[in-house]
Amino acid sequence: MGTRSKNRFATVVGKRLREARKALDMQQSEVARALGITMEAYGSYERGWHTIPTDTIGKVPAVLHRPLNFFLGLPDDLKLEEDERMLLETYRSIQSADIRSLVREMVVHQAKADERIRGIYSQGAKQAS
């Protein structure tokens, strides 16, 4: 376990751990089990009492479906809106490669349909003027 401290890093990571866990409606015990640590250890990281070890924080993105930068308090290079982040997290949580493929196909198909509809409406607006 890391050292007991209430330093800024431990506090930032802890707040982010809690936020991501709650967004997924997970219990501390579920996250701890997935990370291969005790619930007590996980709770101390989430409260910022201990600094999470590097071997543990490396596993966190796969469990809580957020990029490592999120937990470290670094900028989000993708600058995702909350609904975009939710879609990405949900997509990443899909275990089946077949279902992921179907979701990708559906999204591409919908985007093309949306593009065609916008094209029809913009052509109609140009003709009306």
C-alpha positions in Angstrom: 0.0 0.0 0.0 1.2 3.6 -0.7 2.2 6.0 2.0 -0.5 7.7 4.2 -0.8 11.3 3.1 -3.3 13.9 2.4 -1.3 15.4 -0.5 -2.8 17.0 -3.5 -2.1 14.0 -5.8 -3.7 11.5 -3.5 -6.7 13.8 -3.1 -7.2 14.4 -6.8 -6.9 10.7 -7.7 -9.2 9.8 -4.8 -11.9 12.2 -6.0 -11.7 11.0 -9.5 -11.8 7.4 -8.4 -15.0 8.0 -6.5 -16.6 10.0 -9.4 -15.9 7.3 -12.0 -17.1 4.5 -9.7 -20.3 6.3 -8.9 -20.9 7.1 -12.6 -20.8 3.3 -13.2 -23.0 2.6 -10.2 -20.3 0.4 -8.7 -19.5 -0.4 -5.1 -16.1 0.0 -3.6 -15.9 -3.7 -3.1 -16.5 -4.4 -6.8 -13.8 -2.0 -7.9 -11.4 -3.4 -5.3 -12.1 -7.0 -6.4 -11.5 -6.0 -10.1 -8.2 -4.3 -9.2 -7.1 -7.3 -7.1 -6.8 -5.3 -3.9 -8.7 -5.2 -0.6 -11.7 -3.0 -0.1 -9.9 -1.2 2.7 -7.0 -0.3 0.4 -9.3 0.9 -2.3 -11.3 3.0 0.2 -8.1 4.6 1.5 -7.1 5.6 -2.1 -10.6 7.0 -2.8 -10.5 9.1 0.4 -7.0 10.4 -0.4 -5.5 8.8 2.7 -2.9 6.8 0.7 -1.3 7.3 -2.6 -2.3 4.6 -5.1 0.7 2.5 -6.3 1.6 2.7 -9.9 0.9 -1.0 -10.5 -2.7 -0.5 -9.2 -3.4 2.8 -11.0 -2.4 1.2 -14.2 -5.3 -1.2 -13.9 -7.9 1.5 -13.1 -8.8 2.7 -16.6 -9.9 -0.7 -17.7 -12.1 -1.1 -14.6 -13.6 2.3 -14.4 -13.7 3.1 -18.1 -12.0 6.4 -18.0 -8.6 7.4 -19.4 -5.6 7.4 -17.1 -5.3 11.2 -17.6 -8.7 11.6 -15.9 -7.5 10.0 -12.7 -4.3 11.9 -12.7 -6.1 15.2 -13.0 -4.5 15.9 -16.4 -6.3 17.6 -19.3 -8.7 15.5 -21.5 -7.0 15.6 -24.9 -10.2 14.6 -26.6 -12.3 17.3 -24.8 -15.3 15.1 -24.7 -18.7 16.3 -23.6 -20.4 14.3 -20.8 -22.8 12.5 -23.2 -19.9 11.6 -25.6 -17.9 10.3 -22.6 -20.9 8.2 -21.5 -21.2 6.7 -25.0 -17.5 5.9 -25.1 -17.6 4.3 -21.7 -20.7 2.3 -22.5 -19.1 1.1 -25.8 -15.9 0.1 -24.0 -17.9 -1.9 -21.5 -19.3 -4.1 -24.3 -17.4 -7.4 -24.0 -18.6 -9.0 -27.3 -16.6 -8.2 -30.4 -19.7 -9.0 -32.5 -21.9 -6.5 -30.6 -19.2 -3.8 -30.7 -19.1 -4.3 -34.5 -22.8 -4.0 -34.8 -22.8 -0.8 -32.7 -20.0 0.7 -35.0 -22.0 -0.2 -38.1 -25.2 1.3 -36.6 -23.4 4.5 -35.7 -21.8 4.9 -39.1 -25.1 4.2 -40.9 -26.9 6.7 -38.7 -24.2 9.4 -39.3 -24.6 8.9 -43.1 -28.4 9.1 -42.9 -28.1 12.3 -40.8 -25.7 13.8 -43.4 -28.1 13.0 -46.2 -31.0 14.6 -44.3 -29.0 17.7 -43.6 -28.1 17.9 -47.3 -31.8 17.7 -48.3 -32.8 20.4 -45.9 -29.9 22.7 -46.9 -30.8 22.3 -50.6 -34.4 23.1 -49.8 -33.3 26.2 -47.9 -31.2 27.4 -50.8 -34.0 26.9 -53.3 -36.4 28.8 -51.1 -34.1 31.9 -51.1 
